[in-house]
Amino acid sequence: MNATNAIQRLSARKISMVLIAIFACIAVGLLMALQIPCVPVICFLAFVIILIVVIEHPAYLVSLLVITYPLEYSKTFFPFLLLDKSIDGASVSIIDLFRLTALLTIIVAAFLSAKTFKSIRPRGHVALIMALFILYYAFSAIIISSDHKGSMIELFRLIFNVAMCGAIIYLLNNQKRIELFAAAIIYTGFAIGLLSIFQYATGIYIWNSALTISGMNRVNATFGDPNILARFILEAFVFYLCVYKQHKIVKLPAFLAFPVYLLALFVTFSRSGFIGLLFVIVILGVYGVWRVNLKSSLALFGCLVIAGTFTLASKEFTSRIGSFSSGISAFGARIALINTAVRMFIDHPIFGVGINTFQSCASMNYTNLLPYGGNYVAKSHTSLLTIAAELGLVGIILTVALFVSLYRLTKKISSGSRLWFIGIASWVSILVILLSSQSEGRLLDDPMLFMLSGVIVAAYRNFTRKPL
């Protein structure tokens, strides 16, 4: 009993800081013992210092999640838990600064929940669907999958992302904290945009310099894939368009933000990014954002003309957009992968072939359908078809139910309120992820989907004053 009382008297903040200190000592010791170059060590130490500061204000952890999300380059900092693949000749780990931040966010939220005797388990349709997803992933990994190791990895990834979503909902318990999230994504997107423009102008790559092999100077900043970079910049741009006139926390002037976001998006030369931008312009018009922010619409039009003129003059843009003139062949090997996914779904319509087994199943059973004689196998590059192939009709139904539930929550927030603008920004950004993933492929395994879902639920709960 005395031990229980002692634990209850301990500050969750102090416990978290002790955990950070212990973790930092172990991690830095490992990095030095393995003779890792000094730059990753310095970056990691700076990250730990930031965490110690952030822990004084736990809600800032959610903003730190946004800041570390683009830092995929940090996968090269950790010489353990390495993946089979490498990028630009560099080994990459399953660990990166974002996942460390997410883990800390989950731990801190759990301690705060235990301290206040307040359940961290959110209720509602979104929570129920995510729980059903976890159960179905487990069923698919254990019963359906032919690659149990790969399926279990995907199951644990989902559990981790859902736990992160729950922690975000718990920590964003007032409007100011939700506004901090919006500010974080806006300013982080702006900073990554500046880096992208610098990279295009100088040709200096932080990593994955293989992007220049084809003679096309596509930027990736701190991401591994230019398409994911384009997606993130577009998400930040959506938040800026929705909230910068409604929330004083955002001080970034439009004459700086618009050119940077648009130029950075254009120099990714991501076809899905270009299509996504057109989609955003239309969907924000449908939601009436342009009527509220009339100056934004005029500024956007002007910057589109400037950025568009600049980009049209580049050979990369001509090459990327010109590929559409060749019709369906512009999609190259993806057509064969899409055909493979459709065949898998026809053969296994109810439960699919098993989560995260597209590659192994295609290599074993559908080699004749694969491009390049089966030497090129990946996801189908079309997320909904990958879900259909791996999870069948059950997976499609759960995915649709999740998106419908998030839409319904967003719709319940009063139109025109400050939380509504953040809710709409989150919902439109989720639609951007959905649209982009039909070309790039990353949907249910994108942590940003779960972060934005958590923001929508938190905004709804703060608007309705419903407890967790």
ABEGO torsion letter per residue (X at the ends): XAAAAAAAABBAAAAAAAAAAAAAAAAAAAAAAAGBBAAAAAAAAAAAAAAAAAAABAAAAAAAAAAAAABAAAAAABABGBBABBBGGBBBBABBAAAAAAAAAAAAAAAAAAAAGBBABBBEAAAAAAAAAAAAAAAAAAAABABAAAAAAAAAAAAAAAAAAAAAAAABABAAAAAAAAAAAAAAAAAAAAAAAAAAAAGBBABGAAAAAAGBBBBAEABABAAAAAAAAAAAAAAAAAAAAABAABABBAAAAAAAAAAAAAAAGBAAAAAAAAAAAAAAAAAGAAAABAAAAAAAAAAAAAAAAAAAABAAAAAAAAAAAAEAAAAEAAAAAAAAAAAAAAABAAAEAEBGAAAAAAAAAAAAABBGGGABBBBAGBAAAAAAAAAEAAAAAAAAAAAAAAAAAAAABBBGBAAAAAAAAAAAAAAAAAAAAAAAGBBAABAAAAAAAAAAAAAAAAAAGBBX
